[in-house]
């Protein structure tokens, strides 16, 4: 199972330098899980940077995977993870969801660096020049 965190989705949808890295798990929707908190964060960010139509298309693509709601079990596991690894709430919920589902977290978010079960790809700066097309 694979889980792309918010930074990975944003990189993918906006065609960033690491977009191809995150395309790998998006193409395997049958093994993709999507924490509901990622839907929130991606919808908000795409809506702010682009528009609501693109944000809705992004969410529709994310929903090709299996959306996992925040349950009591995930919330409590996330709290313990937050304490142990000093992760912010959203990152803790994402990581707890991945652990509960036996999924690998695909990310470029430094907060996840060094955690087990994480496929970390360091963020790279965008090249200067014309903007790449939005995928969403």
Secondary structure, 3 states (H helix, E strand, C coil): CEEECHHHHHHHHCCCCCHHHHHHHHCCHHHEEEEHHHHHHHHHHHHHHCCHHHHHHHHHHHCCCEEECCCHHHHHHHHHHHHHHCCCHHHHHHHHHHHHHCCEEEECCHHHCCCCCEEECCCCCCCCCCCCCCCC
